[in-house]
Amino acid sequence: MAASRDRRQFREQLPHLGRGLEVVAAALEAEALLVERFETEMSVIGPMGFSSYFLVVADICQYARDDGQPVIHQLQETRRYIRRVPA
């Protein structure tokens, strides 16, 4: 009796499992595209010497997030500050 109930519940869940597998497959495909894009970007950024720039921008973005500020606002403020600093 319990076995038939388990089989029935399993059959009822099959459509949901199928959708879950589709979501997983889409996520894996998106991850592969992200890795490919990252490798392409790094093949350009690294040789041009912009790695440090991206690290600084990442630090500014993280500071803004931690401070509860919108990231774009913090980048604009940083740009204004850099313009005032004598070269």
C-alpha positions, 0 to 999 in steps of 0.5 A, a space after each residue: 500500500 505504501 509502495 503504490 502511494 510512493 509510486 503515485 507520488 513519484 509519477 505526479 512529480 515527474 513533470 516537475 523534475 523535467 522542468 528542473 532538469 531543463 533549468 539545470 541544463 540552461 544554467 550549465 550552458 550559461 556557465 559555459 558561455 560566461 567562462 568563454 566570455 571571461 577567457 576572451 576578456 582576460 586575453 585582451 585585458 591582461 596583455 594590455 596591462 589593464 588588470 590593475 585598473 579592474 582590481 581598483 574598480 572592483 574594490 570601489 564597487 565592493 566599498 560602495 555595496 558594503 556602504 549601502 550606496 549605489 555602485 554607480 554613485 560611488 564610481 561617479 564620486 571617485 571620478 570627481 575626486 580623481 579629477 581634483 587630484 593634481 597629476 
